[in-house]
Amino acid sequence: MKKLAVAAAAMIVVAGCVNSPELTDADWINQLVSESDLSETSDLDGTGDPGESSRDPGEVCVPEFWYRQLVNEPTRQIIIENDPVADVCTVTVIHNLSAELIIDTVWDGIFDPGSKAISDTRYARLIVEKIPDETQYGGWRIISVTPAEHMLAEGEQEVFVSSMTIYKDDQVIWSCADPGQFYRVDTELPVLAEGDFVRMEATVEHLNPVYSPPFFVIAHGPLSGHSRHLMYDNGLYGDEIAGDGVFTYQWYVEYTGHHQRIAVDVIDADTFADQTEQDYDSGAWGIHFLK
């Protein structure tokens, strides 16, 4: 994804669309992408699973309280990567946001948190095509999308998602090992409905692990109870093999009206080790699901 920053200088950056009877194709694409749910990145805010105090002083656990919250509204940049005259364009959407991790690691039953600054960049790419029979947006339609990838905009990132697979009734309905892969909107996105029995698996990596465990893996989306739950590699809670590096969460789908995407988020254990050091480190992938 770092190559995008270099490549962006050579791309066409599209300004906001104005109300005009003579909109250009670039204007129509900008308006389409701006107004489509398919161009949104995953929402990772909200309350996380509370942790359990560790009996081992050398082990990091999930904090007693933790959640992310935005400091300001994200900025969005829409980049058209080729001339629309071809009637097919690849578009990159970049969201830059400032947020903070609210975290309480003291384990005294009193909410007295610290905070850690988050500077995050979220990337997604789309393919748009001009369709002869399409009547909206000047004939342009979003045909394919990639997962949204969340990266640190500042600081050294050491944790990354490596793969993500979604099962429904034990059948694979979506799988990804490359966040740059495109998925057709009409046939290749996961479809989730209220009450579906779903299992999500993920693999992650840490470039420089220090703590035990080295990271925590979190599922986000239309989950049971609330929108964020820990994923496990312990042979329990739907996980098939303990310690094989595949983290799992399974559930009955709820709250599809409140969510557009399903995501996997990995957080460095170093981030959860205290509530004062400015060492936030996390990465995530998220994909739009159909209902």
RABELWO-V769469 format. One record per residue. N is the residue number from 1. PSI is psi as a letter, one per 40 degrees, with the letter a starting at -180 (999 if undefined). Layout:
{{N/PSI} {N/PSI}}
This chain:
{{1/d} {2/d} {3/d} {4/d} {5/d} {6/d} {7/d} {8/d} {9/d} {10/e} {11/i} {12/h} {13/h} {14/h} {15/i} {16/i} {17/h} {18/i} {19/h} {20/i} {21/e} {22/f} {23/i} {24/i} {25/d} {26/d} {27/d} {28/d} {29/d} {30/d} {31/d} {32/d} {33/d} {34/d} {35/e} {36/h} {37/d} {38/e} {39/e} {40/i} {41/i} {42/i} {43/h} {44/e} {45/a} {46/i} {47/h} {48/i} {49/h} {50/i} {51/a} {52/h} {53/h} {54/h} {55/e} {56/h} {57/e} {58/e} {59/h} {60/i} {61/i} {62/h} {63/i} {64/d} {65/i} {66/i} {67/i} {68/i} {69/i} {70/i} {71/d} {72/i} {73/h} {74/i} {75/i} {76/h} {77/h} {78/h} {79/h} {80/h} {81/e} {82/i} {83/h} {84/e} {85/d} {86/e} {87/e} {88/h} {89/i} {90/h} {91/h} {92/h} {93/h} {94/h} {95/h} {96/h} {97/i} {98/h} {99/a} {100/i} {101/h} {102/h} {103/h} {104/h} {105/e} {106/d} {107/f} {108/e} {109/e} {110/h} {111/g} {112/g} {113/i} {114/a} {115/i} {116/h} {117/i} {118/h} {119/h} {120/i} {121/h} {122/h} {123/i} {124/i} {125/i} {126/i} {127/h} {128/i} {129/i} {130/h} {131/h} {132/d} {133/e} {134/h} {135/e} {136/i} {137/f} {138/e} {139/e} {140/i} {141/i} {142/h} {143/d} {144/i} {145/i} {146/i} {147/i} {148/h} {149/h} {150/h} {151/i} {152/h} {153/d} {154/i} {155/i} {156/h} {157/h} {158/e} {159/h} {160/i} {161/h} {162/d} {163/i} {164/h} {165/h} {166/h} {167/i} {168/h} {169/f} {170/e} {171/h} {172/h} {173/e} {174/h} {175/i} {176/h} {177/e} {178/h} {179/e} {180/e} {181/h} {182/i} {183/h} {184/h} {185/d} {186/d} {187/e} {188/e} {189/i} {190/i} {191/h} {192/h} {193/i} {194/h} {195/e} {196/i} {197/h} {198/i} {199/h} {200/h} {201/i} {202/i} {203/i} {204/i} {205/i} {206/h} {207/d} {208/g} {209/i} {210/d} {211/i} {212/h} {213/i} {214/d} {215/i} {216/h} {217/h} {218/h} {219/i} {220/i} {221/a} {222/g} {223/i} {224/h} {225/c} {226/i} {227/e} {228/h} {229/i} {230/i} {231/i} {232/i} {233/f} {234/e} {235/e} {236/i} {237/f} {238/e} {239/h} {240/d} {241/h} {242/h} {243/e} {244/e} {245/e} {246/h} {247/i} {248/i} {249/h} {250/i} {251/i} {252/h} {253/h} {254/i} {255/f} {256/d} {257/e} {258/e} {259/i} {260/e} {261/i} {262/h} {263/i} {264/h} {265/h} {266/h} {267/h} {268/h} {269/d} {270/d} {271/d} {272/e} {273/d} {274/i} {275/e} {276/d} {277/h} {278/g} {279/f} {280/h} {281/h} {282/i} {283/i} {284/i} {285/i} {286/i} {287/i} {288/h} {289/i} {290/i} {291/999}}
